[in-house]
Amino acid sequence: MNKSKIDWTDYTWNPVTGCYHTCPYCYARRQSARFAGDVRLNLADPRCERYQGQEGFYILHEPFITRNERSISYPFGFAPTLHEYRFDWPGKVKNGANIFVGSMTDLFGYWVPDEWIQLVFTACERFPQHNYLFLTKNPKRYSALARARKLPSADNFWYGTTLTHEGDDVYTPVGINTFLSIEPLLEPISFTVSGDLSFKFSSPWVIVGAETGRREGKVVPEKAWIRDIVNHCREVGTPVFMKESLRELMGEEFLQEFPVGLLRKEPSLKLKKKLWETCKFCGVENPKKEMIALLYRKKRGESAKRLGYACPKCFSKLAQAK
């Protein structure tokens, strides 16, 4: 389990990896290719165990270590893989945290075996001090599990739906924590959806983000699209969390709000001293991972020295001034 660079969560945890979606903007597929090693050799390894004999589905009981003692996170590439040895990882974090489950998969994709989902739920229930956030492009799987009474409804379970187009299905039942992730924002969203789930959105939380990376044809959202989302959320009292990819576009209108159930607890003074930093310009205090280190060298080849830290807002102003 890793401290996350995703700004709406504290950790990412991937007991299942791999995906059959074909999203052209997918960061997870690119990342898995970087840390897969030689997939052909890995598939020939005796530790390569197929789930119930199915081609293309794999189980790892322990970390995959190569002959040269290199640990490989995705030895079977982006094929669906159950990492059983990761089930106890949330227990290594004693203080309650927000954990994004499945950043390298769609845990509720149509291809994922029910057994894998239930094993993940069981692991979550073993460590109730955390909030668990799930995200899918297949919200009908949530509905099917709920009808079968296999979808936990505890206060620390949050079920998210990725929405990139106005007609996408969403999942917002009464009595269960849900959220919408409108990322990447590819077109204006009017918040009236047709289809099996026709209603005006009333999710307890909305995340908005722009497409990142260098993909040819990348969509750059318009400021008016984000304003429409914020205005709707203000009408229904829904907090809005804009990802860092929107900070420059939105300027003073930039927001990062959490619902009450996911508000980060104030850290102890000892922990704050270790993991937080103060902006050298405005004095705001933020977690170190959200700050930008200011480094300098007196001459080429010399090791960089740190002047301090800047918050993203001040750093952006500094960059524009130059």
C-alpha positions as a printed Julia matrix, in Angstrom:
322×3 Matrix{Float64}:
   0.0     0.0     0.0
   1.41    3.37   -1.01
   1.05    6.97    0.11
  -0.88    8.42   -2.77
  -0.2    11.32   -5.1
  -3.93   11.32   -5.84
  -4.99   14.4    -3.91
  -8.42   13.18   -2.74
  -7.07   10.13   -0.91
  -4.29    9.27    1.54
  -3.32    5.81    0.27
  -3.86    3.58   -2.74
  -4.26   -0.17   -2.22
  -4.37   -2.69   -5.04
  -5.24   -6.24   -3.98
  -6.54   -6.66   -7.54
  -4.85   -5.25  -10.65
  -5.55   -5.33  -14.37
  -8.42   -4.09  -16.49
 -10.29   -4.86  -19.72
 -11.52   -1.31  -20.33
  -9.9     0.38  -23.33
  -9.83    4.0   -22.15
  -7.39    5.94  -24.39
  -6.34    8.18  -21.47
  -5.66    5.36  -18.95
  -2.64    6.03  -16.72
  -2.85    2.61  -15.02
  -2.2     0.66  -18.22
   0.88    2.8   -18.96
   2.17    2.4   -15.41
   1.7    -1.38  -15.37
   3.74   -1.66  -18.59
   6.62    0.16  -16.88
   6.7    -2.26  -13.94
   5.87   -5.57  -15.64
   9.32   -6.81  -16.63
   9.31   -9.41  -19.42
   5.72  -10.67  -19.35
   6.49  -13.64  -21.62
   9.15  -14.92  -19.24
   6.91  -14.25  -16.23
   4.06  -16.28  -17.74
   6.44  -19.22  -18.17
   7.41  -19.08  -14.48
   6.03  -21.94  -12.31
   4.58  -19.33   -9.95
   2.22  -18.22  -12.73
  -1.07  -19.62  -11.42
  -4.27  -19.2   -13.42
  -7.42  -18.47  -11.44
  -9.63  -21.59  -11.65
  -7.71  -22.54  -14.78
  -9.02  -19.52  -16.74
  -6.76  -18.09  -19.4
  -5.88  -14.46  -18.66
  -6.78  -14.48  -14.91
  -3.98  -14.93  -12.37
  -3.34  -15.29   -8.62
  -0.21  -14.31   -6.71
   0.15  -15.74   -3.19
   3.38  -13.8    -2.55
   5.32  -10.96   -4.2
   6.81  -11.86   -7.59
  10.62  -11.7    -7.22
  12.8   -12.26  -10.29
  16.04  -14.24  -10.38
  18.03  -11.03   -9.91
  15.94  -10.28   -6.8
  13.86   -7.57   -8.42
  10.28   -7.2    -7.22
   7.75   -6.83  -10.05
   4.36   -5.34   -9.25
   2.58   -6.41  -12.45
   4.28   -9.59  -13.69
   1.34  -10.47  -15.95
   1.02   -6.99  -17.41
  -2.49   -5.58  -17.24
  -4.18   -8.99  -17.05
  -6.59   -9.34  -14.09
  -4.54  -10.51  -11.1
  -5.46  -11.22   -7.47
  -2.6   -10.34   -5.08
  -3.52  -12.36   -1.99
  -0.44  -11.25   -0.04
  -1.75   -7.66   -0.04
  -4.92   -8.36    1.94
  -3.37   -7.36    5.28
  -1.71   -4.16    4.04
  -4.36   -1.75    5.46
  -3.47   -3.11    8.9
   0.0    -1.61    8.59
  -1.53    1.87    8.87
  -2.74    2.22   12.45
  -4.38    5.64   12.24
  -7.57    5.95   10.21
  -7.01    7.04    6.62
  -8.87    7.43    3.33
  -7.85    4.49    1.12
  -8.6     4.32   -2.6
  -9.11    0.62   -3.34
  -8.18   -0.43   -6.87
  -6.38    2.49   -8.51
  -4.85   -0.06  -10.92
  -8.08   -1.82  -11.89
 -11.83   -1.5   -12.07
 -12.72   -3.81   -9.18
 -16.36   -3.89  -10.34
 -15.63   -4.46  -14.02
 -17.79   -7.11  -15.67
 -14.81   -9.53  -15.83
 -13.9    -9.49  -12.12
 -14.99  -12.7   -10.32
 -17.49  -12.19   -7.48
 -15.13  -14.11   -5.2
 -12.36  -11.52   -5.66
 -14.71   -8.66   -4.75
 -15.9   -10.46   -1.63
 -12.31  -11.2    -0.56
 -11.51   -7.49   -0.85
 -14.61   -6.53    1.16
 -13.63   -9.01    3.87
 -10.13   -7.55    4.05
 -11.6    -4.04    4.41
 -13.87   -5.15    7.23
 -10.86   -6.48    9.16
  -9.5    -2.92    9.5
 -12.51   -0.68   10.22
 -10.4     2.33   11.23
 -10.12    3.35    7.57
 -12.47    4.77    4.96
 -12.48    2.67    1.77
 -13.21    4.41   -1.53
 -14.08    2.38   -4.63
 -14.46    3.65   -8.19
 -15.99    1.99  -11.24
 -17.21    2.62  -14.76
 -19.68   -0.24  -14.29
 -22.07    0.95  -11.54
 -24.62   -1.73  -12.48
 -22.3    -4.15  -10.67
 -22.92   -2.18   -7.46
 -26.66   -2.56   -8.01
 -26.37   -6.31   -8.66
 -24.31   -6.84   -5.5
 -26.74   -4.73   -3.47
 -29.7    -6.79   -4.7
 -27.82   -9.94   -3.69
 -27.08   -8.34   -0.28
 -23.35   -8.59   -0.94
 -22.55   -4.86   -0.97
 -21.42   -3.57    2.47
 -23.29   -0.47    3.59
 -21.05    0.53    6.52
 -20.32    4.23    6.98
 -16.66    3.75    5.99
 -17.45    2.27    2.55
 -17.76    4.8    -0.3
 -18.84    3.73   -3.79
 -17.79    6.02   -6.61
 -18.84    6.14  -10.25
 -16.62    7.52  -13.0
 -18.57    9.88  -15.23
 -16.94   11.17  -18.42
 -20.01   11.61  -20.65
 -23.46   12.95  -19.85
 -25.23    9.66  -20.65
 -23.08    7.45  -18.4
 -24.83    5.37  -15.73
 -24.33    6.38  -12.11
 -25.13    4.81   -8.73
 -26.63    6.97   -5.96
 -28.97    4.85   -3.78
 -30.37    6.06   -0.48
 -28.51    4.95    2.66
 -25.15    4.17    1.05
 -22.18    6.52    0.71
 -21.55    7.34   -2.94
 -19.62    9.88   -4.96
 -19.07   10.91   -8.57
 -15.67   11.24  -10.2
 -15.98   13.42  -13.28
 -12.47   12.76  -14.51
 -11.38   13.3   -17.11
 -14.0    15.93  -17.91
 -14.49   15.43  -21.64
 -17.63   17.46  -22.32
 -20.2    19.71  -20.58
 -22.37   17.87  -18.03
 -25.98   19.05  -17.59
 -26.83   16.67  -14.69
 -29.9    15.19  -16.36
 -29.28   11.62  -17.45
 -31.41    9.34  -19.6
 -31.37    5.56  -19.41
 -31.79    3.01  -16.64
 -30.78    5.46  -13.91
 -32.75    8.6   -14.8
 -32.64   11.26  -12.08
 -31.01   14.51  -11.1
 -27.69   13.78   -9.45
 -27.69   14.02   -5.66
 -24.38   12.33   -4.79
 -22.82   13.32   -1.44
 -19.53   14.27   -3.14
 -18.29   15.23   -6.6
 -14.68   15.07   -7.81
 -13.72   16.94  -10.99
 -10.48   16.68  -12.92
  -8.97   17.34  -16.33
  -7.27   14.8   -18.54
  -3.52   14.69  -17.9
  -0.67   13.24  -19.93
   0.34   13.91  -23.53
  -2.22   11.92  -25.48
  -2.9    13.16  -28.97
  -6.39   14.65  -29.01
  -6.38   15.3   -25.25
  -9.49   17.21  -24.16
  -8.89   20.47  -22.31
 -12.06   21.4   -20.36
 -13.56   24.87  -20.47
 -13.92   26.93  -17.32
 -17.67   27.21  -17.95
 -18.04   23.4   -17.77
 -16.59   23.33  -14.27
 -18.65   26.33  -13.17
 -21.83   24.52  -14.25
 -20.89   21.53  -12.1
 -20.08   23.74   -9.1
 -23.32   25.71   -9.46
 -25.38   22.52   -9.49
 -23.52   21.18   -6.46
 -24.12   24.42   -4.59
 -27.87   24.08   -5.28
 -28.04   20.6    -3.73
 -25.39   21.17   -1.03
 -22.78   18.8    -2.43
 -19.07   19.41   -1.69
 -16.81   19.68   -4.74
 -13.21   18.52   -4.96
 -11.19   19.86   -7.88
  -8.02   17.96   -8.69
  -4.7    19.76   -9.06
  -5.07   19.48  -12.85
  -7.68   22.27  -12.59
  -5.83   24.65  -10.28
  -4.31   26.83  -12.99
  -7.53   26.93  -15.04
  -9.81   27.81  -12.11
  -7.51   30.24  -10.29
  -9.32   31.84   -7.34
 -12.35   29.58   -7.94
 -10.31   26.45   -7.2
 -11.97   24.22   -4.54
 -11.0    21.12   -2.61
 -13.91   20.14   -0.36
 -14.62   16.84    1.41
 -17.88   15.38    2.71
 -18.06   15.16    6.5
 -17.4    11.41    6.53
 -14.09   11.83    4.7
 -12.73   14.91    6.42
  -9.11   14.41    7.37
  -8.49   14.4    11.08
  -6.12   17.0    12.5
  -2.75   15.22   12.94
  -0.9    15.21   16.24
   1.78   17.88   16.72
   4.49   15.21   16.48
   3.11   13.83   13.19
   2.48   17.3    11.8
   6.07   18.31   12.45
   7.24   15.23   10.55
   4.84   15.18    7.59
   3.72   18.8     7.12
   5.51   21.87    5.78
   4.87   25.63    5.8
   4.74   27.69    2.61
   7.69   30.11    2.54
   5.51   32.83    0.97
   2.0    32.75    2.47
   2.6    30.67    5.61
  -0.12   28.09    4.92
   0.52   24.6     6.36
  -0.13   21.53    4.18
   0.94   17.89    4.05
   4.43   17.68    2.58
   3.18   15.63   -0.39
   0.98   18.58   -1.43
   3.84   21.11   -1.3
   6.56   21.9    -3.83
  10.18   21.83   -2.67
  12.25   24.91   -3.58
  15.76   23.82   -4.53
  18.84   25.67   -5.71
  22.45   25.06   -6.77
  25.29   27.58   -6.61
  27.03   25.91   -9.53
  26.44   23.11  -11.99
  27.14   19.61  -10.69
  26.67   20.6    -7.05
  24.08   18.83   -4.95
  20.82   20.75   -4.72
  20.01   22.48   -1.45
  16.5    23.15   -0.17
  15.33   26.7     0.47
  11.97   25.59    1.8
   8.54   24.74    0.42
   5.84   26.56   -1.53
   2.15   25.75   -1.75
   0.89   25.14   -5.33
  -0.92   28.49   -5.39
   2.19   30.51   -4.51
   4.4    28.4    -6.75
   2.07   29.07   -9.68
   2.27   32.83   -9.05
   6.07   32.58   -8.78
   6.3    30.71  -12.09
   4.07   33.27  -13.84
   6.14   36.16  -12.48
   9.24   34.7   -14.11
